[in-house]
Amino acid sequence: MIAFPASANDSTAVLGAGGLEITTSDDIVMEEEKLFLSPEEIRVRYVFRNDTDKDVTTRVAFPLPIVSFGPADNFELPDSQDENFVGFTVTVDGQRLAPALEQRAVLDNGTDVTAAVRAIGLPLNAYLPSWEEKIKAVPREALRRLVEQGVLEQLSDTVETADDVSPSWNLHATFHWEQTFPAQKAVVVEHQYQPVVGSSFFVGDDGELDRLSEEYGTSYCLDDTTKAGVRRLLQSAAKANSNGDYKSYVFAYEVSYILKTGANWKGPIGHFELTIDKIRPDAILSLCIDGVRKTGTTTFKVERDNFTPTRDIGFVVFDQRELVE
């Protein structure tokens, strides 16, 4: 199912989630990382090895994308009904784990306001279904106090009801668990989740290729070949929309993955393998990575040995979709 925005300048933001984190380790090597990225799913398979003669027990963490709740923010979470809004799952040596979830409410200036939000009975995740009911139950005086503290943003001249305020914090959520890495033994850790995908759409109007090139050209290294492919999609959409119905759209889907945390383990990643799936054969993929080779009608692969990641990964997929009533 495709949710079509209401106006041609609507867009949703991309949020980057990444791999497993650990404080810099002098004991545990990441022998292999196989990463699969698509606009619909992210899967990662790691092979870790404790490089010492003693078992090492440490805490491993997976931070979810940071979500902001200001009135100008526009996110579409994969599952806004759940605290685990990306459907994160993890297995260790094939056994499913139930990790703990830590959540914090943090302002843009770094101030942690978790206690203030919880004290008033509000959920830290303002996208949850319970948010509207609970914010309406907060007394007017308490709303005004939270505005003064910067926890809530005032939207109107006076604060009388919940409709006059909006949450000002960012949600920092992290899954974590205690992990034992036996001495000189390989441990396979796998996780998967749905990415928070940024999206914009175009209808083939004049000037859209220039705007598209300006918005995505530098971030995703759009070259002449890519632009030619996007131009064909825009022309096809323009032809389909020539009767004024506007039922054909060229979507730009952005996916981001935080890769630099892979440098926290001991030494470089022994073997790194990245597979990107653009989902549909006619879609156009663009990203800023060398050594990309096509491996299927929709898949592309990058491989590195003794790899130390110094930057994160991002790509954009341009895809023409028809609105079916």
Buried (B, 14 or more C-beta within 10 A) or exposed (E): EEEEBEEBEEBBBBBBBBBBBBEEBEBBBBBBBBBBBBBEBBBBBBBBBBBBEEEBEBEBBBBBBBBBBBEEEEBBBBEBEBBBBBEBBBBBEEEEBEBEEEBBBBBEEEEEBBEBBEEBEBBBBBBBEEBEEBBEEBEEEBBBBBBEEBBBBBEEEEBEEBEBBBBBBBBBBBBBBEBEBEEEEBBBBBBBBBBBBBBBBBBBBEEBBEEBBEBBBEBBBBEEEBBEBBBBBBEBBBEBBEEEEBBBBBBBBBBBBBBBBBBBBBBBBBBBBBBBBBBBEBBBBBBBBEEBEEEEEBBBBBEBEEBEBEEEBBBBBBBBBEEEE
